[in-house]
Amino acid sequence: MFNKILIANRGEIACRVIRTARKMGIRTVAVYSDADARAPHVEMADEKVHLGPPPASESYLLADRIIAACKATGAEAVHPGYGFLSERTSFAQALADAGIAFIGPPPHAIAAMGDKIESKKLAREAGVNVVPGFVGEIEDTEHAVRIANEITYPVMMKASAGGGGKGMRLAFSEKDVRENFDSVRREGLNSFGDDRVFIEKFIESPRHIEIQVLGDKHGNILYLNERECSVQRRHQKVVEEAPSPFVSPEMRKAMGEQAVALARAVGYHSAGTVELIVSGADKTGQGFYFLEMNTRLQVEHPVTEYITGLDLVEQMIRVAYGEKLAFTQEDIGINGWAVENRVYAEDPYRGFLPSTGRLVRYRPPETSETVRVDDGVYEGSDISMFYDPMIAKLITWGATREKAIDAQITALDRFEIEGIGHNVDFLSALMQHPRFRSGDITTGFIAEEYPEGFRGAPTPEKLTERLAAIAAIAGSAEAARAAEIDQRLNGPIVANAEWVVTMDGAEHHVLIAGETATVDGHPMTIEAPYVPGQRLVEARIGDETLSVKVERTRSGWTFTARGKSHRLRVLPPHVAALARHMIEKIPPDMSRFLLCPMPGLVTRIDVKAGDKVEAGQPLAVVEAMKMENILRAEKAGTIKSVEAKAGESLAVDAVILEFE
């Protein structure tokens, strides 16, 4: 077995590989940029090598520096993780030329399957169903328009070397193609060094299901069941689960055997994933089409590990060393159900815009046999604009799909993140959504269920009453502490048993008597230990538990639970009666300004002072997290002044331009 391996990656996947290497008794080498000098993966590794400045193009994408790091440290093999150089044929070949093992597939397989255009040609030649589309090279925007018109709308434009939702645009008309084709090319060039684009028919109401394959260097290739990845936003996976609630045993076998045949056709070994577009309307089990093959470990691999009992990173390392797979297809079963949520540094209340900054507080839920957290950050880490905004992956297991989903809801309530925007509330809302729980999902699920954006999960009446009771208990604890202060003018404070809790504008009358709380006339038995300053309250109501994140604000509280944050005030009845007469401060009207929705780089300003614009017209482009964001006019108007310029880095809410 290898004595030492280098991980050519960062963040949670680098930490993930290091943990398995440790378990196998293999020493590890971490590489890092200036931005990651104190990152967890650097601290975890046995050795570390500096690569360069924060931009990936000057650090993690420099193959020659990584190979030099291998030679300097004596690393015998490289695990590329995902992203960066993981699917770069030239990198795998350069390692082979240097006598360093690549913990992944052979270069020719990466070349064959990693290029989305060539892989579709090969899949078609191998008899695999492919989505109708143009698999040649597209010359320019006019050529793209002609192709899209021939295929018929809607069509998907994709960067040939793309992945992770980058370099993808959906076009419903010729206008969409003209507006977005160049953006797709630029994103492909900036993120992957390749500006080629292909266009294919977009299958409406599709499901995204993928097959995990694993092969060794001795001709053995297996499929490790499927993963359902249909819950996506802007083509970026958000929720993954295994197995799929849609796939029957017969369909699983057909998809798996086809994936294995495709892998065998290109001489594949190591872990890989064949992604398929599946028609949710086709109940025959035959309506699946080859989408692409990812010649690397997937972000969502933990759900497969949970249901199969295999460590995929360990298997990749053993295969790279030349070992045979120690199991056969008959040994691969399905044990229970696993669900993964991606916790991102993005604000769902602001249109999911990226959020950068410091993790002032980071407390993930406790891990167990059924709860797993894969992360690469710690409290005090900076979420940088240079890399993917993922904070962590939360994976839960249950004997049934319902139990795995419920475990997600409980664990998400216990996830404490402060300092940056995050999507924990949104993930919890997804887990509670009746349509998701039914399994009736497509890749359009989020867009269809949240067309006006996210405003928090619905709050049932029972949850409202429980939160009001917890608020009254917390208010009693704060009052008891205040009663300890002496030398008051009017004597000591008398502890209240009765409270008026105002939550989201509605008043609730709460009476606390021992372990009984009566909310609006409805009694409940509740235990909710709380001391002033506590951030997380673990309440027990009868046989149920509820975790509530608690934040003290200037004029009250913010409670967060079950996918929504609530503003509360907890007052004695006589104070609440007076508080109703207080005038609320109205925030200023900022509708005349176009504000920068996220920290980012202004790459283009499309208007100037005096221009008249129509609703929907592009005004500016801001780049953040390697994604271009087109800012459009919400209504018709005239530009009064332009305050920003191309090439300028702006903070969130900075003024870009003003309307008359």
Secondary structure, 3 states (H helix, E strand, C coil): CCCEEEECCCHHHHHHHHHHHHHCCCEEEEEEEHHHCCCHHHHHCCEEEEEECCCHHHCCCCHHHHHHHHHHHCCCEEECCCCCCCCCHHHHHHHHHCCCEECCCCHHHHHHHHCHHHHHHHHHHCCCCECCEECCCCCCHHHHHHHHHHHCCCEEEEEEEEECCEEEEEECCHHHHHHHHHHHHHHHHHHHCCCCEEEEECCCCEEEEEEEEEECCCCCEEEEEEEEEEEEECCEEEEEEECCCCCCHHHHHHHHHHHHHHHHHCCCCEEEEEEEEEECCCCCCCCEEEEEEECCCCCCHHHHHHHHCCCHHHHHHHHHHCCCCCCCHHHCCCCCEEEEEEEECEEHHHCCEECCEECCEEECCCCCCCEEEEECCCCCCEECCCCCCEEEEEEEEECCHHHHHHHHHHHHHCCEEECCCCCHHHHHHHHHCHHHHHCCCCCCHHHHHCCCCCCCCCCCHHHHHHHHHHHHHHHHHHHHHHCCCCCCCCCCCCCCCEEEEEECCEEEEEEEECCEEEECCEEEEEECCCCCCCCEEEEEECCEEEEEEEEECCCCEEEEECCEEEEEEEECHHHHHHHCCCCCCCCCCCCCEEECCCCEEEEEECCCCCCEECCCCEEEEEEECCEEEEEECCCCEEEEEECCCCCCEECCCCEEEEEC
